[in-house]
Amino acid sequence: MRWEQLFADLDAAFEAEEAADERAAAGSRARAETGAVRWVDRLRGALGHPVRVGCRGAGSVTGRLLDVGPDWLLLADDRGREVLVAAGAVRVVGGLGATTAAAVEEGAVARSWDLRRAVRGLARDRAPVQCRLDDGTVLTGTIDRVGADFLELAEHHLDQPRRRGAVRSVQVVLLDAVAAVVSVVPGSG
């Protein structure tokens, strides 16, 4: 009988140690999995929901999160404007729920749809914009063209169409300096 009790005690101790090891390993796995989540994956879990993005130079930008690209976010603000935010200017994001999107390996096509290409869409549409820079400067006008690492902005009043006589100056803006580009709805200036 003594032997049976000894073996039962050893078996219980072994099972308790094995359960403790499993709990420790599960915690380590969970921390490792969380440690592999990128902030954009965390943000993708909030698609369609309102968020608040704090940006260097542009301050706080709030709106419904429409899309997340490799180096940009697209929001719709409460005035009906679309706001293209450079991911490099983001310092803090608020309003996220508990949902995190699964980490995705971006393919070559997704990686190529970067800020430069998104801004080219605005240039193609000849949309009047506010270009908010990371130093707080706000330029207004129409994006004329987009190069490899810059955009050219024809500055004019937003209540006027981009015409030669309305253009005050043309600025070359480095894409690295862009915090946010706000498409302006006529009459909302």
N, C-alpha and C positions, 0 to 999 in steps of 0.2 A: 504494500500500500504506500509506503514511503516513497518508493520509486515512481509510482504513478503520480503522486502529488508533486514531486520534484519535476517530472517531465511536463506536467500541466502548467506549473509555475514558469518553467523555461519557455514553453510554447506561448504562454500569455505575454511574457516579457518580449519575446521575439516579435509577436504580432503587434504589440504596442510600439516597439522601435520601428518596425516596418511602416506602420501607419504614420508615425511622426516624420519619417524620411519622405513618405509620399506627400504629406502636407507641405513640407519644406520645398520639395521639388516642384509642386504645383505653384507655390508662390513665386519661386524663381522663374518658372516658365511664363507665368502671367506678367511678371516684371519685364522679362526679355521680350515678350510679344508687344507690350506697351512701349518698350524702348525702341522698337522698330517702326512705330507709327509716326509718319511725318505730319506736320501741322496741316498740310493741304488735304491729307486723307481725313483728318479730324474734321476739317471744314466741309469736305464733300458730304459728310453726314448731315449737314444743315441745308443742303440744296432745297430751295423753295421756301425757306424760313427767313425771318428778319434777323440780321446780324448787325453788329457795330464794329467797325474796323478802325483802329487808331493808326494813323499813318504819319511818318516823318514828313513834316512840312505841310501836309494837307489836313492835318487835324483828324477829327472824327468823321467818318463816313458811315452813314446808316442806310440800310435798305434790305430788300429781299435778295438773297443770294441766288443768282440765276445760273452761274457757271463758274468753274474753276479750271484754269489752264495751267500749263507748265510753269509760267511765271507771272500770272495775272489772275484777278478775280473780277467777275462781272456782277454788279448789283443794280437793282432798280430802286431809285429813291422814292420818297413820298410825293415828289413833284412830277413823276412820270419820266424822269431822266435816267438814262443808263450811265453808270459810273464804272469805268474800266480802271481798276486799281493795280498798280505794279506790285507784285508780291515782295520785291526787294524793299519797298517803302513801308510795308506792314510791320508794326511793332507790337500790336495786341489785338485780339479778336474777342468780342463778347457776344453773349446771346446764344451760345451753342448749347444744344441739348446734350443728352447722354449718348446719342448715336454717333458712331464713327464709321465712316465708309471703309470697306475692305481696302487694304493697300493694293494698288494696282501698279504693275510694271508698265510704264508708258512706252508705247511703240514709237518708231521713227516718225510716223505721221503726227501723233499727239505731241511729241517733243518739238516738231517743227511749227506747230500752231502757237507760236510764242507771242510776246507783247508786240514785237515788230509787225507781225502779220495781222494781229488784231487792230493795231493802229492803221495799218494799210486799208482795212475795211472802212474806217472812218474817212480816210482820204478819198477813197473811191466814191463814197456816198456824198462827199462834199458837205458833210455835216458840220454846222457851227459847233465849236467846243470851247470849254474852259480847260486849259492845260495847267494843272496844279503841280508845281515843282517841289522837290524835297527840301528846298530852303524857304518855302512859304510863298514864293512868287506865283501869281496867277496871270496867265496870258490868255487872251481870248481871240478867236478868229477861226480860220479854216486850215486844216492840214493840207498842204499842197502836195507834198511827197514824203516818202519815208525811205531812208537809206539803210545801210547795214546796221548803223548804230546811232542814228539821229532821225529827227523829223524836221521838216520845214513848216513853220506856222506863219501864214499870212495874217497879221494882226489887223482886226477891224472890229467895229462895234457889232455886237451880236444881233442888234435889231436891223442891221443892214446885210444884204447878201454880199458875198465875196465878189467884188468888182474891182477893177484896177484903181478906180478913183476912191474907193472906200478903204483900200489897204494903207495903213499907216506905216508899216514896216514888215519885213520878213525876218523871222528869227529862226536860227538853227538851234534846235534843242536836243541835247544828248539824251538818248533813251534812258541812260542810267540816272538822269536827273528827274525823270518823270515819276511823280507819286500817284497821280490819278488824272484821267481824262474824262470829263463830264460832257456827254452829248447834250446840247441845249435844245429844248423844245421852243420853237418860235413863241415869243411873248413871255417866256419864263425867265430870260436873261440871267 
